[in-house]
């Protein structure tokens, strides 16, 4: 590209940015980290609030395990509650994402806002009890992502047994996660399990209306209703797809509303696949390649694929648990199927081969 071509492209890009900005009041409203002033309040949230208020008054924690599919509002809910409780009752929240800090050692260091090197694990525990006040709420987002080498999840045992009586909140997409904890940790935690159902069509509509009113200058009639309906029907009510599709439609990112929605969904799937570990990717690959897609035959193909790619395969129990996790991400659907005279499960991938192969090629070069 010559200098004149580059200057012309810069001018073209500038004009396009101005066109996009002409329809948007605040781009931050369409970030998944945005906390609305009036979030959707559902019955599950009332249970959480009751637990937090009782803890603040009594100092006796009732730990919580909050499960639900991606895009159902788990993380956003606790970010909003952190702000609300800081204003009203001064109950401090401390939180990390266990996908980023994927061991007990790294998680404690992150909560302390320090580098993990130079400390023994026991020293971090002692420092944590000195520096983190009580009562305090410790939120471990994507808690099932604590690494396989950290099989005992020592941070959970420490926090639940600490004399400081911290309240532990586990957020996860995988409802089978608790079964994988060792008996001592489960006995210490004894969390109240709070399932987060997916958003209803009306709740998705309310969320998108709020984002549109806050973030857009003009909204085409019927646009929000159309995107809300597609989100509820085609994405397991993953509201993130609806939010991104709304922005794309408002800024004419693609030709039609359907094309904007498809682009938004593809973007979300790419992000989800990029965050998925190698073993789960191999399971998805096996499900796409195995003709019957029956769970047991897919497992055998997964074991063979793992060995071909020099990955240690999961045992069947962990494999089946990962299927639940993949279903919660919206990457597969588990369908009951009759084979001979018995019923079994068939795996229906919701990811196209092209989408999976693109990520697969990067991770298994």
C-alpha positions in Angstrom: 0.0 0.0 0.0 1.5 3.3 -1.1 1.5 6.5 1.1 -1.4 8.1 -0.8 -3.4 4.9 -0.5 -2.7 4.8 3.2 -3.8 8.4 3.7 -7.0 7.7 1.7 -7.7 4.6 3.9 -7.2 6.6 7.1 -9.7 9.1 5.9 -12.2 6.4 4.9 -11.7 4.7 8.3 -12.3 8.1 10.1 -15.5 8.7 8.2 -16.7 5.2 9.1 -16.0 5.8 12.8 -17.9 9.0 12.7 -20.9 7.2 11.0 -20.9 4.6 13.7 -20.6 7.1 16.5 -23.5 9.1 15.1 -26.0 6.3 16.3 -24.3 5.5 19.7 -24.5 7.6 22.9 -22.2 5.4 25.0 -20.2 2.4 23.7 -19.4 1.3 27.3 -23.1 0.2 27.7 -22.4 -2.6 25.3 -19.4 -4.0 27.2 -20.1 -7.2 29.0 -18.5 -5.6 32.1 -21.1 -2.8 32.2 -23.3 -2.8 35.3 -26.7 -1.3 34.6 -28.3 1.1 37.0 -31.4 -1.1 37.1 -30.4 -4.8 36.5 -33.1 -7.5 36.1 -33.9 -8.8 39.6 -35.0 -12.5 39.6 -36.1 -14.8 42.5 -32.6 -16.3 42.7 -31.1 -12.9 43.5 -33.4 -12.6 46.5 -32.0 -15.8 48.0 -28.5 -14.5 47.5 -29.4 -11.1 49.2 -30.9 -12.9 52.1 -27.7 -15.0 52.7 -25.6 -11.9 52.5 -27.7 -9.8 54.9 -27.8 -12.7 57.4 -24.1 -13.0 57.2 -23.5 -9.3 57.7 -25.7 -9.3 60.8 -24.5 -12.5 62.4 -21.0 -13.0 61.1 -21.9 -16.7 60.4 -21.3 -17.5 56.8 -23.6 -19.6 54.6 -21.5 -20.4 51.6 -23.1 -20.4 48.1 -22.5 -22.3 44.9 -24.2 -20.4 42.0 -24.6 -22.4 38.8 -25.9 -21.4 35.5 -25.2 -21.2 31.7 -23.0 -18.5 30.3 -24.8 -15.2 29.7 -27.4 -15.8 32.4 -26.1 -12.9 34.7 -24.2 -14.7 37.5 -21.1 -12.5 37.4 -23.0 -9.3 36.7 -25.3 -10.0 39.6 -22.4 -10.2 42.1 -20.7 -7.1 40.7 -23.9 -5.2 41.2 -24.4 -6.6 44.7 -20.8 -5.7 45.6 -21.6 -2.0 44.7 -25.0 -2.1 46.5 -23.7 -3.7 49.7 -20.7 -1.3 49.8 -23.2 1.6 49.7 -25.8 0.2 52.1 -24.2 -2.1 54.7 -20.4 -1.8 54.1 -19.9 -5.5 53.5 -16.7 -5.8 51.4 -16.4 -8.2 48.4 -13.2 -9.6 47.1 -13.2 -11.5 43.8 -11.1 -13.1 41.1 -11.6 -15.2 38.0 -10.2 -18.7 38.4 -9.7 -19.2 34.7 -7.0 -16.5 34.9 -5.7 -17.5 38.4 -6.1 -21.2 38.1 -4.5 -22.6 41.2 -5.1 -22.0 44.9 -1.6 -20.4 45.2 -2.3 -17.9 42.3 -5.8 -17.2 43.5 -4.7 -16.2 47.0 -2.0 -14.0 45.6 -4.5 -12.3 43.2 -6.9 -11.7 46.0 -4.0 -10.1 48.0 -3.0 -8.1 44.8 0.5 -9.4 45.1 2.8 -11.5 42.9 2.8 -15.2 43.8 6.5 -15.7 43.6 8.5 -15.5 46.8 5.9 -17.0 49.1 5.0 -20.4 50.4 1.3 -21.3 50.2 1.1 -21.3 54.0 2.6 -17.7 54.1 -0.1 -16.5 51.7 -2.8 -18.0 53.9 -1.4 -16.3 57.0 -1.1 -13.0 55.2 -4.6 -13.3 53.8 -6.1 -13.7 57.3 -4.0 -10.6 58.5 -4.9 -8.3 55.6 -8.5 -9.3 54.5 -11.0 -8.1 57.1 -13.9 -10.1 58.3 -16.8 -10.2 57.6 -15.9 -10.4 53.9 -17.4 -12.1 50.8 -14.9 -14.0 48.6 -16.2 -14.5 45.1 -14.5 -17.2 43.0 -15.8 -16.8 39.4 -15.4 -19.8 37.1 -14.3 -21.7 40.2 -14.4 -25.0 38.3 -11.4 -23.7 36.3 -9.0 -24.2 39.2 -6.4 -26.4 37.5 -6.3 -30.2 37.4 -3.0 -30.1 39.3 -4.8 -28.4 42.2 -7.1 -31.3 42.6 -7.8 -30.7 46.3 -8.8 -27.0 45.6 -6.9 -26.1 48.8 -8.1 -22.5 48.7 -11.7 -23.7 49.3 -10.6 -25.7 52.3 -8.6 -22.8 53.7 -11.4 -20.2 53.2 -14.1 -22.4 54.6 -12.1 -23.5 57.7 -10.6 -20.1 58.4 -11.4 -18.7 61.9 -12.1 -15.4 60.2 -15.4 -16.9 58.9 -15.3 -15.6 55.3 -18.3 -16.2 53.1 -17.3 -18.1 50.0 -19.3 -17.8 46.7 -18.5 -20.2 43.9 -19.7 -19.2 40.4 -19.6 -21.9 37.8 -21.2 -23.0 34.5 -20.8 -26.7 35.5 -23.4 -27.9 37.9 -21.5 -31.2 38.4 -18.5 -29.3 39.8 -19.2 -29.8 43.5 -19.2 -33.6 43.0 -15.5 -33.4 42.0 -14.4 -31.8 45.3 -12.8 -34.0 47.9 -15.0 -35.0 50.8 -13.2 -32.8 53.4 -13.7 -29.7 51.3 -17.4 -30.4 50.6 -17.9 -31.0 54.3 -16.3 -27.7 55.2 -18.2 -25.7 52.6 -21.6 -27.3 52.6 -22.7 -24.5 50.2 -26.3 -23.5 49.5 -26.8 -24.4 45.8 -28.5 -21.7 43.9 -29.2 -22.4 40.2 -29.5 -19.5 37.9 -32.0 -20.3 35.2 -31.6 -18.8 31.7 -33.2 -15.5 31.1 -36.8 -15.5 29.9 -37.7 -13.8 26.6 -39.3 -11.0 28.5 -36.2 -10.5 30.7 -34.0 -10.4 27.6 -36.3 -7.8 26.1 -36.1 -5.7 29.3 -32.3 -6.0 29.3 -32.0 -4.9 25.7 -34.4 -2.1 26.1 -32.3 -0.7 29.0 -29.1 -1.0 27.0 -30.8 0.7 24.0 -32.2 3.6 26.1 -28.8 4.1 27.8 -26.4 3.6 24.9 -28.2 4.4 21.6 -29.4 7.7 20.1 -32.0 6.1 17.8 -33.6 2.7 17.8 -35.5 1.3 14.8 -39.0 0.2 15.7 -39.3 -3.5 16.4 -35.5 -4.0 16.4 -35.2 -4.8 20.1 -38.1 -7.2 20.1 -36.7 -9.1 17.0 -33.3 -9.5 18.5 -34.7 -10.5 21.9 -36.8 -13.3 20.3 -33.8 -14.6 18.3 -31.7 -14.6 21.4 -34.2 -16.6 23.4 -34.8 -19.1 20.6 -31.3 -19.6 19.2 -28.7 -19.1 21.9 -29.9 -20.8 25.1 -30.9 -17.2 26.2 -27.3 -16.0 26.2 -28.0 -12.3 26.5 -24.4 -11.4 25.5 -25.3 -12.4 21.9 -28.4 -10.1 22.0 -26.4 -7.2 23.4 -23.7 -7.5 20.7 -26.3 -8.0 18.0 -28.1 -4.9 19.1 -24.9 -2.8 18.7 -24.2 -4.4 15.3 -27.7 -3.7 14.1 -27.6 -0.1 15.4 -24.3 0.6 13.6 -25.1 -1.3 10.4 -22.3 -3.8 11.0 -24.0 -6.2 8.6 -26.8 -6.0 6.0 -29.8 -7.4 7.9 -30.8 -8.0 11.5 -30.4 -11.7 11.0 -26.9 -11.2 9.6 -26.0 -8.9 12.6 -27.3 -11.6 15.0 -25.3 -14.3 13.2 -22.2 -12.3 13.4 -22.7 -11.6 17.1 -23.3 -15.3 17.8 -20.1 -16.3 15.8 -18.1 -13.7 17.8 -19.3 -15.1 21.1 -18.7 -18.7 20.0 -15.1 -17.8 19.0 -14.5 -16.2 22.4 -16.0 -19.3 24.2 -13.9 -21.7 22.1 -10.7 -19.7 22.7 -11.3 -20.0 26.5 -12.0 -23.8 26.3 -9.2 -26.1 27.4 -7.6 -28.7 25.2 -9.4 -31.7 26.6 -12.8 -30.1 26.0 -11.8 -29.2 22.5 -10.9 -32.8 21.9 -14.3 -33.9 23.2 -16.0 -31.5 20.8 -13.8 -32.8 17.9 -14.7 -36.4 18.8 -18.4 -35.5 18.9 -18.3 -34.0 15.4 -16.3 -36.8 13.9 -18.0 -39.9 15.5 -21.0 -40.8 13.2 -23.5 -42.1 15.8 -22.6 -39.3 18.3 -23.7 -41.6 21.1 -22.0 -40.7 24.4 -20.1 -44.0 24.9 -18.8 -44.2 21.3 -17.9 -40.5 21.3 -15.9 -41.3 24.5 -13.9 -44.0 22.8 -13.2 -41.8 19.8 -12.1 -39.0 22.3 -9.7 -41.4 24.0 -8.1 -42.3 20.6 -7.9 -38.6 19.6 -6.3 -37.7 22.9 -3.6 -40.3 22.4 -3.0 -39.1 18.8 -2.5 -35.6 20.1 -0.4 -36.7 23.1 -3.0 -35.5 25.6 -3.9 -37.6 28.7 -7.6 -38.4 28.3 -10.2 -37.9 31.0 -11.7 -40.9 32.7 -15.3 -41.5 31.7 -16.7 -39.7 34.8 -14.7 -36.6 34.1 -15.6 -36.8 30.4 -19.3 -37.0 31.2 -19.0 -34.0 33.6 -17.3 -32.0 30.9 -20.2 -32.7 28.6 -22.4 -30.9 31.1 -20.0 -28.0 31.1 -19.9 -27.8 27.3 -23.7 -27.9 27.3 -23.8 -25.0 29.7 -21.6 -23.0 27.3 -24.0 -23.6 24.5 -21.5 -25.6 22.5 -23.4 -28.9 22.5 -26.9 -30.2 23.1 -27.6 -33.5 24.9 -30.5 -35.4 23.3 -32.1 -38.6 24.6 -32.0 -41.3 21.9 -33.4 -44.8 21.8 -31.0 -47.5 20.8 -32.5 -51.0 20.5 -34.7 -51.1 23.6 -32.8 -48.8 25.8 -32.4 -45.0 26.0 -29.0 -43.3 25.9 -27.7 -39.8 25.2 -26.6 -38.4 21.8 -24.4 -35.4 21.6 -25.4 -32.7 19.1 -22.6 -30.1 18.5 -23.8 -26.6 18.1 -20.5 -25.4 16.7 -19.8 -25.6 13.0 -16.8 -27.7 11.9 -15.2 -24.6 10.4 -15.4 -22.7 13.7 -14.0 -25.6 15.7 -11.3 -26.4 13.2 -10.0 -22.8 13.2 -9.4 -22.9 16.9 -8.2 -26.5 16.8 -5.5 -25.6 14.3 -4.2 -22.9 16.5 -4.1 -25.0 19.7 -2.8 -28.3 18.2 -0.2 -27.2 15.7 
